[in-house]
């Protein structure tokens, strides 16, 4: 069974950036195969990884709903969707990518959500590490991907608003009955040490803070993938040091 790392945090905290950097570190450590799942509707993970995204799962669902005649005779609809999703995986250099998106058509998606969860469940078994970049509402974790995570990584800034959002995410995990074996907090773009008791108050294990990195900012502002970030970039060096517990399987 693949090891699932679920990223969460309010918009603007750098959650997607850290998801891409964690994928890069796991790849460079040669810990195993990596599937990155972009479950955030903003769909920025492909750009951060430098991988060209194919069709999203949401687009596939809409296409099947609009054109059921495209399903081959005798093939169950869920099998056809599974096949289409397999072909939608973008293969990168050591990291594969599946962009979820969301269906735009009208109607109830209970059936679709069950199909997606079953398919992602199969994909999880085919990779050593699965990194899921979630939206703050955790909709994909609760409905469309998987209800479990080996490591939940909540990314926040040091502001009261950011920490309230982190607390809401922790509450959602409990309310939605998502099984998270390890729950961590990373404070991003902060040079100051963070009070660890604040993390405990929102039921998270504080890993550390990542200071502002001018090199990372330049790469991001120019629209380049994070693969262009130098190996000795401060944010990478710090994440390698504080993040070991994220990808450790024990």
Helices and strands as residue ranges (DSSP letters): E 3-8, H 15-28, E 34-39, H 45-49, H 57-66, G 68-70, H 77-87, E 90-91, E 95-99, H 110-124, E 129-134, H 139-139, I 140-144, E 148-156, H 160-175, E 179-188, H 196-201, E 205-210, H 214-221, G 226-228, H 234-242, H 244-247
